Amino acid sequence: MLSARNIAALGFMTFAMYLGAGNLIFPPFLAIKPVSISLRA
């Protein structure tokens, strides 16, 4: 049985995994996409 501390740690780890990875991956992708569109014009 998981204790309240383990549940809180697992919740924080999944929260950090999804938002942390998204913050590293998506901003450079969003910065590159408008540049490639403007170069085609």
C-alpha positions as CSV (number, residue, x, y, z in Angstrom):
1,M,0.0,0.0,0.0
2,L,1.3,3.4,-0.9
3,S,1.7,6.0,1.8
4,A,0.5,9.6,1.3
5,R,4.2,10.7,0.9
6,N,4.7,8.1,-1.9
7,I,1.5,9.2,-3.7
8,A,2.6,12.9,-3.4
9,A,6.0,12.0,-4.8
10,L,4.6,10.0,-7.7
11,G,2.1,12.8,-8.5
12,F,4.9,15.4,-8.5
13,M,7.1,13.2,-10.7
14,T,4.5,12.7,-13.3
15,F,3.6,16.4,-13.2
16,A,7.3,17.4,-13.7
17,M,7.8,14.7,-16.4
18,Y,5.0,16.0,-18.6
19,L,5.4,19.7,-18.1
20,G,9.2,19.7,-17.8
21,A,9.6,17.8,-21.0
22,G,7.0,19.9,-22.8
23,N,8.8,23.1,-21.8
24,L,12.1,21.8,-23.3
25,I,10.6,20.4,-26.5
26,F,7.9,22.8,-27.6
27,P,9.4,26.4,-27.3
28,P,12.3,25.6,-29.7
29,F,9.8,23.9,-32.1
30,L,7.5,26.9,-32.0
31,A,10.4,29.2,-32.6
32,I,11.7,27.3,-35.6
33,K,8.3,26.9,-37.3
34,P,7.6,30.6,-38.0
35,V,11.2,31.0,-39.3
36,S,10.8,28.2,-41.8
37,I,7.4,29.6,-43.0
38,S,8.9,33.1,-43.5
39,L,11.8,31.8,-45.4
40,R,9.5,30.2,-48.0
41,A,7.6,33.4,-48.6
